[in-house]
């Protein structure tokens, strides 16, 4: 099934993503780079097909973008687009789940996807010789999805949990800001829907959304890899020609320019306030899109401290937004909001410094080729612009357009959009403390999620053990079944994360690769700093990402932490509970992380003890808790909370996770890609020989 990540799809934003890492005035001149040009044809039904031939590896990547994002939902349908992407791909009209996964394995394939406000995507990677079969499978999953009552109920249960329990004040503040800026228009509602809309959605209404919007009109299929364009067009024509077009429709227009608005969102017991300040922004393709993107990056570069906030921009088909977020002590929330607004409005006052802009321009131009290094990036970048009516020339001319930007151009664009009359302010925190600072603010309460500590009682009755075994078996089946879980030989989890450092959260990227038995490679990036940590059986080592000259063996406790991390993903937690000798006791329904959950206490044959929390409705794993190794019993337990489940090759896995130690959250993650049973070379885990000379003796 497509593994869907809820995110806006936009090429310009992706192009700026790596610029922050390379922004130094000392860069050499950008080398000549010629963007590969696709061969493009449009099928009679309106499907645009673009092919990039790349013979470096015997692989092919297929990327289908369909105008079926959350902005396509009519009033009362909020959440339908998300439910479609969560249910589709489990089975089709011609394949059950087992057959689909067997066919994927045969072609060496993986399938995944994304959901945005304008578009939904499905992507498939395979061996290039299997391109015709991959094309047929992509067509089957996308155009002949089979929706069962069971899969719909599970998907809706997960979505209702997500809608009722926001993952964090940060995520809640951003969503409420979209609501404040766009009101009742499609861009204003959450992609997961609301508890009210999800409660009224039926399987038939979700099927109708799918049949109405998953159509070839304005859809784009990008294919990149070691393939012949004529063969690709022949396969696309064969399999997609019967996909009948629907009524032509574009992104629904946003409302008129909004009024100035301030909203308070209650998060009881919050230790600090999360502030978001934003204004409407240009749509994708607007002449102001690139100047505003530059202005946003300049804001981030000019931040003197976390109190100055983090700036972001989204440019969509019918509108956009630019905003700043920051955390502040609750009693300083109003002052923090005023500071963020002042920084945002200052962009249009001519305060753009030529030197800072010149450094940023060089950084963006220097990193431009990096956006096309992989087949996925090449297809995704072109699809992003083609889906909104632009083309190759717009993409290829991006560096030249950046070079032409002057400080006056950026300031003029900011002045048009960052206006005081359109500012929206959202403050998330304790309503009682925020109300005095924002007396005229509108209110929208939200629940609070909190960690739970494990009980220490290890006794269990026969009935508790029998019920525990029964619930564990049902949970394993809900995740895809024991045979599928045992069939996982390797996995790769890539995520965008927020690492908590005191009161601050730092953007982090994680890439975790596991290979059975007991091999794991973790690559983490915090800003420009990258660290590689590797577990290879009993051995463990680390090195800086950009150099293998600093390789060192890990200490025993660090190696143990890696081994524990290897076993801490959902598949291993479930497999450990299914091993012979494991004892599982059902402790009944408890309130944990703001939810009513079944609590299972698991003692493995090795003596290790865990607590598993299972959603009684979906039977999916909602959390896992483990007491750290500590003879004195004084070290707090570690807890992982899971949500946003999607199916990956028939196995249900969470795409959002929070990690806590005791009562402190240490990290929250959104998985951008999960793949199973990829082939990884042994050399990936071997410790390299040191390139340094031996020390003098």
C-alpha angles and dihedrals in degrees: 000000000000110000102224126209116191105228142124112262111221132148098207093056090050092051090057093047097091098034093088091062095053103038103127125128091228098072117130119241113290109263119237109275127184114200111224111252120224127225103237132197133165120221119225090255091060101260111141114215123194124183127199112191111213117165099182093104133018091248138110131202122200119196120186119187117191126186092239103111127137092274088068091066117110120222108291092024096085107144096022095109091053093048091051092054092045095050102036116088097034088095138347136205089269103029135051119210094269094050092047092054094044089053091048091051091049092058094041087246141160126189129203142147152185138233121212135168093263105023144026119207137199120195132188130191121197145147108289093237087062094055096118091050091045090052091052092048092048089051092048094050094044103040106025103041116161116218117203127191091238096052092043093052091050093048093048091048090054092046092050090052090050093048095047097044115042112211095231143343088258094058091042093051092052094049093047089050090056088051092049093049099041102026115193093348117113095261089058100063126079116260090230091055128229128287088251097051093043091051091058097041113105130196089252093054091050090049089051091052090051094048092046100046108026092083134128095246107115090354119137129206115195120188122189129176147061095334139118111246093222090054090050093050090047092052093044091050092048096050106027102039091086090056098107120218122242133205110314111249137163133198111308112253118253120241123269117287105302126240122248107278140178123197134187119208115197118231104169116221095011109162091213140010125257111216127197123182121182149152135203113278138200121287123243111288095020113137088240095056097090096040090052091048089054091047091053093052091047089054090055093047091050095052110120095191141356087270088071089066138225117280124215139174136200123189113191135175097274104019146339147209140226121198150158127226131192141160119237140171106276093242089055097048096111092048090049091051091050091050093051092047091049092052091048095049092044089070090075096049097079094261093133108122116220093220094053092047092048091053091049093048091054091048093052092046092047093053096041095098090051090068090070103042096112133047090243092053093047094051093040096050093050093044091052093058096035091052091060095047100267125114149201094299091057090051096045093048093054095102091049092050090050090051091054095056114112127189090252091055092052093045092048092052091048091049090055094053109024098069125152093229091062100044117128119197125196124185120188118195143073107351093209092057097040096047093071091054096044103032095166096045124123115240132226115172122215132186124253124235118211137178123253129217121227123250116243098216109118098180120106136179124230090253092052091050093048092048090046093054090047094051092046091053091049091048091050090050091049090055092054106285136282096274092056092046091050089048092065106108096165139006138188124202118189118185148169107227143183113222115204114227106175107298092345131085118211124203110245135176120210130192114185120185121186126188123181126277108036102312120130134164119194121189115187128183123194104181108307093341117096129186129192120203122181134190114197107176106291094348125083132182142166139205140170110275095234096048138032093199091091097058114149137170115251122242118253094259092048091050090049090052090053091050090050089049090052089059097040100082119101097256092054093045090055094043091050089054089053096051119113111266096028115132119207125189124192108223095186132243115331134174108247130161089356093303138103103242141170109248117215122187111206126196111188122212088253090060095253114140130211139170117224122195115206127193104237092211102048097020088223121140108265098179148345130212131193132180109233117240103273123143092201092052091228100115113097120244122256119233133192120196118200131202144147096060119200131173118251112190090335096313120110111230132170119250095193128050140172123202121205134182109201107316095337125091109223101179144001122199138195111196112224095185137009123184130179131208098007114159115250124185119241089237089069089074102034118109108243122232112258114261091202119099117250116270118259116264 
